[in-house]
């Protein structure tokens, strides 16, 4: 590398989720192309899929192979570089990120273990499922942490549907039963999407399966209501809609053990389940707590200040892996996509000033409300802010608002003209290919 490149500040962004990818793309367009900042994005996958879409991938109503974004192409088009890697450690004294080797299915090394130099580091590594030490969860449940896990569940679902279609004997009690632990947004949206997927499967010839009767869906929530982090009114509307879809909802019933046959819940009830999903909570990746000198919360999130800096002023964190508590608040900001997106926008705008030694204004989070997808034609939600006030919406209007969140993400990542083109092509493609992934 030439001396000129060495004089340009090097910003390394670890994690290509919503926040990390938006930050790298914004920084690359604003500063990377002008060679004011050198930006490198590191992720353990070659492609990006917006995490709120994982429930559609798991149900088979979205083909991740068709809608995923390639990091290499994105980097070339938006002025940053991409490196395949999974972070496992940090040497803050030498300003180096440690990356583990990437191996294939047979254990052969595709990319060797290595270290990557940085001048400024942004950790945007998201979160993983938290099983809270519940017996049997790790062995018998699917965690929808990434696209690979969602695709694995979709394959399990298709095998279960095809097996039920072709068998001569009646369905067993637990056959085609799905238990979803966690009544947050992921669990609720997955349950609704699975009902829609079963109806589509019957329409594609799996006609020996009654999508309403044979596919049994149960959502189990330890709190007294589903969507406990949202308003009681939104929770009640969502609960009612799930029951209309034939989803059984158990609240105030923590799971005590998971087996290969189903779930044991508090009170002694056993919920049979051929397919089992755990979405009851999240935590930051465990290795973050091993980073010496950087404070973390009980759930492993990195504690950051009003400018998203950790205890090391050259190391920032955003999104689900960061814990920022606003002045006067008693808890950190919620781990939601809009939080990560707003933090990415803030750093893209103010990181150059921080690098230059200037102090920017503090980050201020704005809650624009919540939207919950309940199939492709229905959603419920509450919109907030100076434009919307505070009002609840549902039905097609809410579904359109929900879809606009993804369009906004695409506009940030690609720019408005390219977002419009991609959206048009996706709309056309979904009308020429099956409405359900059948393989």
Residue, then its C-alpha position, 0 to 999 in steps of 0.5 A: x500500500x502506498x504512502x498516500x493511502x496510508x495517510x488516509x484514515x481507515x474506518x473498519x465497520x464490522x458487521x454488515x447488517x442494517x446498521x453496518x451496511x448503511x453506515x459503510x454505504x453512506x460513508x463510502x459515497x460521502x467520503x470514500x470516493x473522495x479519498x477522505x476516508x478509507x472504509x472497509x466492511x467486514x462480515x462473515x457472509x457474502x450477502x446481506x438480507x434485511x433482518x426483519x425479512x427473516x420470518x418470510x424466508x423461514x416460511x418460504x414466502x421470500x426467496x433469500x437467493x433472489x433478494x439478497x445483496x452481494x457485499x462485493x458488488x455493493x462495495x464496488x458501487x459505493x466506494x468502500x471495500x469488503x472483506x470476508x471474515x468473522x471477528x473474534x478479538x481485538x488488539x486495541x493497543x496495536x489497533x488490529x481486529x482479529x478475524x477467524x478463519x472461514x471454512x467450508x462444510x468439509x472444514x477446509x479453510x477458505x479464508x485464513x485467520x488474519x488481523x486487520x489494521x484500523x484507525x477507527x473501528x465501528x462494531x455493528x455485529x448485531x445480536x443472537x438469540x438468548x436461550x436463558x439457559x433453558x434445557x434442550x433449547x440449543x439441541x432442539x430449536x431453530x434460532x432465526x439469527x440469520x438467513x442461513x438459519x431461516x433457510x434451514x427452517x424453510x427446508x424443514x418445513x417443506x420436508x414436513x409438508x411433503x412427507x404429510x402429503x405423501x404418507x398413507x397413515x393419518x397425521x400423528x398428534x405432533x405432526x405439522x405442529x409448530x411451536x414458537x417461543x417468544x411473542x415479540x415481533x419475530x415470533x408473531x410475524x413468523x406465526x402469521x406468515x406460516x399460516x399464509x405459507x400453508x395456504x399457498x402450499x395447498x394451492x400448489x398441489x399439497x391438497x391432502x393437507x388442510x392448511x387451517x386444521x393440519x398445521x397447528x401453530x402455537x406462540x408461547x410468551x413468558x410475559x403476560x401479553x405478546x409484544x410486551x415492549x409495545x403498547x397494550x392496544x397494539x398487543x391486543x389487536x395483534x393477539x386478536x388477529x393471530x387468533x383469527x388466523x387459528x394461532x394458539x397464543x399462550x401468555x404468562x407461560x415460560x418454557x421450562x424444557x424443550x425436547x425433540x417432541x415439543x415444549x414443556x411450559x410452566x404449569x405442567x402443560x406439554x405442547x407437542x411440536x414437530x418444528x420448534x423455533x426459539x425467538x424469546x430474547x436476544x443478547x450480544x455475541x459472547x465474545x464482546x464481553x472478552x474485549x479487554x477494557x470495554x464495558x458491557x451490560x449483563x446481556x453483553x452489549x457494549x456501553x456507549x456514550x452520547x456519540x456512540x463511543x465505547x470506553x476507547x474513543x477510537x472504537x464505536x458501536x451501534x445497533x443491537x450490540x450497543x447499549x446507549x441510555x439517553x439522559x433521563x432514561x432508565x434503560x438503553x435504547x430498544x434493539x430495533x432496526x430503526x435504532x440501528x439505522x438512525x445510529x448509522x446515519x448519525x455516524x455517517x454524518x459526524x464520524x468525519x468530524x470526530x476523526x478531525x478532532x471536533x465534537x459533534x452534537x449528541x445522538x438523539x433517537x426518535x421513535x417513529x412507532x412500530x409495525x407488525x406484519x401479519x401476512x402480505x395483506x395485513x399488518x398492525x402498527x402505531x405511527x409516532x412523530x411530528x408528522x403522524x402524531x400518535x395513531x394506530x393503523x391496521x390492514x392494507x394501510x399498515x401493510x403498505x407502511x411496513x413495506x415502505x420500511x424496507x424500501x427506505x432501507x434499500x434507498x439508503x443502501x443503494x440510493x433512490x433511483x436504484x431503489x426504485x429500479x430494484x423495487x420494480x424488478x422485485x415486484x415483477x419477479x414475484x409475479x412470475x415465480x411461485x408465491x412460495x419456495x417449493x424446494 
